């Protein structure tokens, strides 16, 4: 019997994704494990060849990546990681931008059913589609990428631990002495909104009553909405810190503060999420939660291709984010950070 990724994984005592990484020279595999897998591949005569697989299966060597908004800096980084891994595995990546339109999202799903791509990486919040896709049709060749797997779908997912990210922000704001926090996010129904808010609330609850969540506002993931909503927050109940659930929603508050002569990091703390390039280049650099989005794209491709080749259902993978503190939330006066 011909050697496969699945048989190599069983012989080496590792996952199919680890075998795929080792054989394609990708990071994340120890030297000893990589050598063992390479030796087993030689001994068993394993020869990976995406073009040969396509001839046998009738499957074109293309993968599709579906994103809701390519102008949002979060998604191009996912695409970069996915494209790198796809290329190394012998696939080309086709990118579809739905512009947040459900009809365009379902048209993208038709790429798979029409067999114009071998598999799909979905980076669209499924809560916003308005109706439920045919999970049975999608399951064998689809993986959620940077989004959670919908309940009952069985798709599998590679995502970031958003609840941990929200908690990191809350702990930072508490530790810096900010006491009255406003939360600005995208649509309430999206998992990213719910999880980041849950993490923030958990950190506030651990503060022993010293800190409160004054208001939570839900709208769109755009800088324009963040700017207008930040102005409304300033006109409402007093707050001294804001957590924008993506960086675009934090850049808006920075602009609204400056328009009123207020000083980020002194008069009011601001933290974002995603750590896009613009965060570090602001006049007052923006504190933010960095997501390993490039790794999300790479890992999603590895798991998808393993499923295509070996019919192996992928395990969910949740990667940890990290907080990058900068001047926008660091107290200028040390005595204020208690």
C-alpha positions as CSV (number, residue, x, y, z in Angstrom):
1,X,0.0,0.0,0.0
2,X,1.3,3.5,-0.9
3,X,2.4,5.6,2.0
4,X,0.2,8.5,2.9
5,X,0.3,11.4,5.3
6,X,-2.0,9.5,7.6
7,X,0.2,6.3,7.6
8,X,3.3,8.4,8.2
9,X,1.6,10.2,11.1
10,X,0.6,6.9,12.7
11,X,4.1,5.6,12.3
12,X,5.7,8.7,13.8
13,X,3.1,9.1,16.5
14,X,2.3,12.7,15.5
15,X,-0.6,14.5,13.8
16,X,-1.1,14.7,10.1
17,X,-0.6,18.5,10.2
18,X,2.9,17.9,11.8
19,X,3.8,15.5,9.0
20,X,2.7,18.0,6.4
21,X,4.8,20.8,8.1
22,X,7.8,18.5,8.4
23,X,7.8,17.3,4.8
24,X,7.3,20.8,3.4
25,X,10.0,22.5,5.5
26,X,7.5,24.6,7.5
27,X,8.3,25.9,11.0
28,X,6.7,24.4,14.2
29,X,8.4,21.0,14.1
30,X,11.4,20.0,16.2
31,X,14.6,18.9,14.4
32,X,14.4,15.4,15.9
33,X,10.8,14.9,14.9
34,X,11.4,16.3,11.4
35,X,14.3,13.9,10.8
36,X,12.2,11.0,12.0
37,X,9.3,11.9,9.7
38,X,11.7,12.4,6.7
39,X,13.3,9.0,7.4
40,X,9.9,7.3,7.5
41,X,8.9,9.0,4.3
42,X,12.0,7.7,2.5
43,X,11.6,4.2,3.9
44,X,7.9,4.0,2.9
45,X,8.4,5.7,-0.5
46,X,6.1,8.6,0.2
47,X,6.2,11.2,-2.7
48,X,3.9,14.3,-2.3
49,X,2.8,15.7,-5.6
50,X,-0.2,18.0,-5.8
51,X,-0.4,17.7,-9.7
52,X,-0.4,13.9,-9.5
53,X,-3.2,14.1,-6.9
54,X,-5.2,16.3,-9.2
55,X,-4.8,13.9,-12.1
56,X,-6.0,11.0,-10.0
57,X,-8.9,12.8,-8.3
58,X,-10.0,15.2,-11.0
59,X,-9.4,18.0,-8.5
60,X,-7.7,21.2,-9.6
61,X,-4.8,22.3,-7.4
62,X,-6.6,25.5,-6.2
63,X,-7.8,26.5,-2.7
64,X,-10.2,29.3,-2.1
65,X,-10.0,31.9,0.7
66,X,-13.2,33.8,1.4
67,X,-12.9,37.1,3.4
68,X,-15.6,39.7,4.2
69,X,-13.5,42.8,3.7
70,X,-10.1,42.8,2.1
71,X,-9.6,46.5,3.0
72,X,-9.6,45.6,6.7
73,X,-5.9,45.0,7.5
74,X,-6.7,41.8,9.5
75,X,-7.6,39.8,6.5
76,X,-4.6,40.4,4.1
77,X,-2.3,39.0,6.8
78,X,-4.3,35.8,7.0
79,X,-4.2,35.6,3.2
80,X,-0.4,36.0,3.2
81,X,0.1,33.1,5.6
82,X,-2.4,30.9,3.7
83,X,-0.8,31.7,0.3
84,X,2.6,30.9,1.6
85,X,1.5,27.5,2.9
86,X,-0.6,26.7,-0.2
87,X,2.3,27.5,-2.5
88,X,4.7,25.3,-0.5
89,X,2.1,22.4,-0.8
90,X,1.7,22.8,-4.5
91,X,-1.6,24.8,-4.5
92,X,-2.6,28.2,-5.8
93,X,-4.8,30.4,-3.7
94,X,-7.9,32.2,-5.1
95,X,-9.1,35.1,-3.0
96,X,-12.8,36.1,-2.8
97,X,-13.9,39.3,-1.1
98,X,-17.6,39.3,-0.2
99,X,-17.8,43.0,0.9
100,X,-19.9,41.9,3.8
101,X,-22.7,40.8,1.4
102,X,-24.4,37.4,2.2
103,X,-25.2,36.9,-1.5
104,X,-21.6,37.1,-2.5
105,X,-20.6,34.8,0.4
106,X,-23.0,32.1,-0.9
107,X,-21.7,32.6,-4.4
108,X,-18.2,31.9,-3.0
109,X,-19.5,28.7,-1.5
110,X,-20.6,27.7,-5.0
111,X,-16.9,27.7,-6.0
112,X,-16.6,24.5,-3.9
113,X,-19.7,22.8,-5.1
114,X,-18.9,23.5,-8.7
115,X,-15.5,21.9,-8.1
116,X,-13.5,24.9,-9.3
117,X,-11.4,24.7,-6.1
118,X,-10.3,21.7,-4.1
119,X,-11.2,23.3,-0.8
120,X,-12.3,26.4,0.9
121,X,-10.9,28.5,3.8
122,X,-13.8,30.5,5.2
123,X,-12.9,33.7,7.1
124,X,-16.5,35.1,7.1
125,X,-18.5,35.5,10.3
126,X,-21.2,32.9,9.6
127,X,-23.6,34.7,12.0
128,X,-24.0,37.4,9.4
129,X,-25.1,35.3,6.4
130,X,-28.8,35.3,7.3
131,X,-29.3,31.6,6.6
132,X,-27.6,28.3,7.3
133,X,-25.4,26.8,4.6
134,X,-25.5,23.1,3.7
135,X,-22.9,21.9,6.2
136,X,-23.0,18.3,4.9
137,X,-21.9,19.6,1.5
138,X,-19.2,21.9,2.9
139,X,-17.8,19.7,5.7
140,X,-15.4,17.4,3.7
141,X,-13.5,20.3,2.0
142,X,-13.9,23.4,4.2
143,X,-12.2,24.9,7.3
144,X,-13.0,28.0,9.2
145,X,-10.0,30.4,9.2
146,X,-9.8,33.1,11.8
147,X,-13.4,32.4,12.7
148,X,-15.0,29.8,15.0
149,X,-16.6,26.7,13.7
150,X,-20.4,27.2,13.9
151,X,-22.2,24.9,16.3
152,X,-23.2,21.7,14.6
153,X,-21.3,22.4,11.4
154,X,-18.3,20.0,12.0
155,X,-16.1,22.2,9.8
156,X,-13.1,22.6,12.2
157,X,-11.4,25.9,12.8
158,X,-8.1,27.6,13.2
159,X,-8.7,30.8,15.2
160,X,-7.3,33.1,17.9
161,X,-8.3,32.9,21.5
162,X,-10.4,36.1,21.6
163,X,-11.6,35.7,25.2
164,X,-7.9,35.6,26.3
165,X,-7.3,38.7,24.2
166,X,-10.2,40.6,25.9
167,X,-8.9,39.5,29.3
168,X,-5.4,40.7,28.5
169,X,-6.8,44.1,27.7
170,X,-8.9,44.2,30.9
171,X,-5.9,43.2,33.1
172,X,-3.8,45.9,31.4
173,X,-6.3,48.6,31.9
174,X,-6.9,47.6,35.6
175,X,-3.2,47.5,36.2
176,X,-2.6,50.9,34.7
177,X,-5.2,52.4,37.0
178,X,-8.0,53.1,34.5
179,X,-11.4,52.7,36.3
180,X,-14.3,53.4,34.0
181,X,-14.2,51.5,30.7
182,X,-16.1,51.8,27.5
183,X,-16.2,48.9,25.0
184,X,-16.7,49.5,21.2
185,X,-17.2,46.6,18.9
186,X,-18.7,45.3,15.7
187,X,-22.1,43.5,15.5
188,X,-23.2,42.1,18.8
189,X,-24.0,38.7,17.3
190,X,-20.5,38.0,16.1
191,X,-18.3,35.6,18.1
192,X,-15.4,38.0,18.1
193,X,-17.5,40.6,19.8
194,X,-18.9,38.3,22.4
195,X,-15.6,36.6,23.3
196,X,-13.6,39.8,23.6
197,X,-16.3,41.4,25.7
198,X,-16.4,38.2,27.9
199,X,-12.7,38.4,28.5
200,X,-12.9,42.1,29.4
201,X,-15.7,41.5,31.8
202,X,-13.9,38.6,33.5
203,X,-10.9,40.8,34.1
204,X,-13.1,43.6,35.5
205,X,-14.9,41.1,37.7
206,X,-11.5,40.1,39.2
207,X,-10.7,43.7,40.1
208,X,-12.6,43.6,43.3
209,X,-15.0,46.3,42.4
210,X,-12.4,48.9,41.6
211,X,-13.2,49.0,37.9
212,X,-16.5,49.1,36.0
213,X,-17.7,48.6,32.4
214,X,-19.6,51.8,31.9
215,X,-21.0,51.1,28.4
216,X,-20.7,48.6,25.6
217,X,-21.5,49.9,22.1
218,X,-22.1,47.6,19.0
219,X,-22.0,48.7,15.4
220,X,-19.5,48.2,12.5
221,X,-15.8,47.2,12.3
222,X,-14.9,50.6,10.7
223,X,-12.9,53.6,11.8
224,X,-15.7,55.9,10.7
225,X,-18.2,54.2,13.0
226,X,-15.6,54.1,15.8
227,X,-15.0,57.9,15.5
228,X,-18.7,58.8,15.6
229,X,-19.5,56.4,18.4
230,X,-16.5,57.6,20.5
231,X,-17.8,61.1,20.3
232,X,-21.2,59.9,21.6
233,X,-19.4,58.2,24.5
234,X,-17.5,61.4,25.4
235,X,-20.9,63.2,25.6
236,X,-22.4,60.5,27.8
237,X,-21.5,59.1,31.2
238,X,-17.9,59.7,32.1
239,X,-15.3,57.1,31.1
240,X,-11.5,57.1,31.4
241,X,-10.6,54.2,29.1
242,X,-11.8,52.7,25.9
243,X,-11.3,49.2,24.4
244,X,-11.9,49.1,20.7
245,X,-12.5,45.5,19.7
246,X,-10.4,46.1,16.6
247,X,-7.8,48.7,15.8
248,X,-10.0,50.6,13.4
249,X,-12.4,51.1,16.3
250,X,-9.6,52.4,18.5
251,X,-8.1,54.7,15.9
252,X,-11.5,56.5,15.8
253,X,-11.4,57.3,19.5
254,X,-7.8,58.5,19.3
255,X,-8.9,61.0,16.6
256,X,-12.0,62.1,18.6
257,X,-9.8,62.7,21.7
258,X,-7.3,64.8,19.8
259,X,-10.2,66.8,18.2
260,X,-11.3,67.8,21.8
261,X,-7.8,68.6,23.1
262,X,-7.7,65.4,25.3
263,X,-4.4,63.4,25.6
264,X,-4.4,59.6,25.1
265,X,-2.5,58.0,28.0
266,X,-3.1,60.9,30.3
267,X,-6.7,62.0,30.1
268,X,-8.0,58.7,28.7
269,X,-6.6,55.3,27.9
270,X,-7.2,53.6,24.6
271,X,-6.5,50.0,23.5
272,X,-7.2,48.3,20.2
273,X,-7.1,44.8,18.8
274,X,-5.2,43.3,15.9
275,X,-2.0,45.4,16.1
276,X,-2.2,46.5,12.5
277,X,0.8,48.5,11.1
278,X,-0.9,51.8,11.7
279,X,-1.2,51.1,15.5
280,X,2.5,51.7,16.0
281,X,2.7,54.7,13.6
282,X,0.0,56.9,15.3
283,X,1.1,60.2,16.8
284,X,0.4,58.6,20.1
285,X,1.2,54.9,19.5
286,X,-1.8,52.7,20.1
287,X,-1.7,49.8,22.6
288,X,-3.2,46.7,20.9
289,X,-3.6,43.0,21.0
290,X,-1.4,41.2,18.4
291,X,-3.0,38.2,16.7
292,X,-0.9,35.6,15.0
293,X,-3.0,35.9,11.8
294,X,-0.2,34.8,9.5
295,X,0.0,31.5,11.5
296,X,-3.8,31.2,11.3
297,X,-3.6,31.2,7.5
298,X,-0.8,28.8,7.4
299,X,-2.2,26.3,9.9
300,X,-5.6,26.4,8.2
301,X,-4.1,25.4,4.9
302,X,-2.1,22.6,6.5
303,X,-5.2,21.2,8.1
304,X,-7.4,21.6,5.0
305,X,-4.9,19.9,2.7
306,X,-4.5,17.0,5.2
307,X,-8.2,16.6,5.2
308,X,-8.3,16.6,1.4
309,X,-5.5,14.1,1.1
310,X,-6.4,11.7,3.9
311,X,-10.0,12.4,4.8
312,X,-8.8,13.4,8.3
313,X,-11.2,15.6,10.2
314,X,-9.2,18.5,11.5
315,X,-9.0,19.4,15.2
316,X,-9.9,22.9,16.2
317,X,-6.8,25.0,16.9
318,X,-7.0,28.2,19.0
319,X,-3.8,30.3,19.0
320,X,-2.9,32.7,21.8
321,X,-2.7,36.5,21.2
322,X,-0.3,38.9,23.0
323,X,-0.8,42.4,24.3
324,X,1.5,45.1,22.9
325,X,1.3,48.1,25.4
326,X,2.1,51.5,24.0
327,X,1.7,55.2,25.0
328,X,-2.1,55.3,24.4
329,X,-2.9,53.4,27.5
330,X,0.3,53.6,29.7
331,X,-0.2,56.1,32.5
332,X,2.1,59.0,32.2
333,X,2.1,59.5,36.0
334,X,3.2,56.2,37.7
335,X,1.2,57.0,40.8
336,X,-2.0,56.6,38.8
337,X,-1.2,52.9,38.0
338,X,-2.3,51.0,41.0
